[in-house]
Amino acid sequence: MLIIAGTLVGIILGIRQARARGGNRRDQALQATVQGIILGICGLLLTIILNRMG
């Protein structure tokens, strides 16, 4: 659940950040992909930590 949420938040933030910098569609897609992957991995790590604690 946290992985999906992290990925979606990363995609949304990536698109917004690329638009603010004046990027074209390719820049927006690249930024959204990178941030989606990074926040998805953070969500995965958080899920693992929470499962180990509980």
matplotlib code that plots the C-alpha trace (Angstrom):
import matplotlib.pyplot as plt

x = [0.0, 2.8, 4.6, 1.7, 1.1, 4.8, 4.9, 1.8, 3.0, 6.4, 4.8, 2.6, 5.5, 7.8, 5.3, 4.7, 8.5, 9.2, 6.4, 7.7, 11.1, 9.6, 10.2, 8.5, 6.5, 9.6, 11.2, 8.0, 7.8, 11.4, 11.2, 7.9, 9.5, 12.6, 10.7, 8.1, 10.8, 12.6, 9.5, 8.3, 11.6, 11.2, 7.7, 9.0, 11.6, 9.1, 6.8, 9.5, 10.4, 6.8, 6.3, 9.5, 8.3, 4.8]
y = [0.0, 2.4, 1.5, 2.5, 5.7, 6.6, 6.0, 8.0, 10.9, 10.8, 10.9, 13.9, 15.8, 15.0, 16.4, 19.5, 20.1, 19.7, 22.1, 24.7, 24.5, 24.9, 21.4, 19.8, 16.6, 14.4, 16.2, 15.9, 12.1, 11.6, 13.6, 11.8, 8.4, 9.1, 10.5, 7.8, 5.1, 6.9, 7.4, 3.8, 2.4, 4.6, 3.2, -0.3, 0.3, 1.8, -1.2, -3.6, -1.7, -1.5, -5.3, -6.1, -4.0, -5.4]
z = [0.0, 0.9, -2.3, -4.5, -2.6, -2.7, -6.5, -7.2, -5.0, -6.8, -10.2, -9.3, -7.7, -10.6, -13.1, -11.1, -10.6, -14.3, -15.3, -12.9, -14.5, -17.9, -19.2, -22.2, -22.0, -22.3, -19.4, -17.3, -18.1, -17.1, -13.9, -12.9, -13.6, -11.5, -8.6, -8.8, -8.6, -5.7, -3.6, -4.5, -3.1, 0.0, 0.4, 0.1, 2.8, 5.1, 4.5, 5.4, 8.6, 9.7, 9.1, 11.1, 14.0, 14.2]

ax = plt.figure().add_subplot(projection="3d")
ax.plot(x, y, z, "-o")
ax.set_aspect("equal")
plt.show()
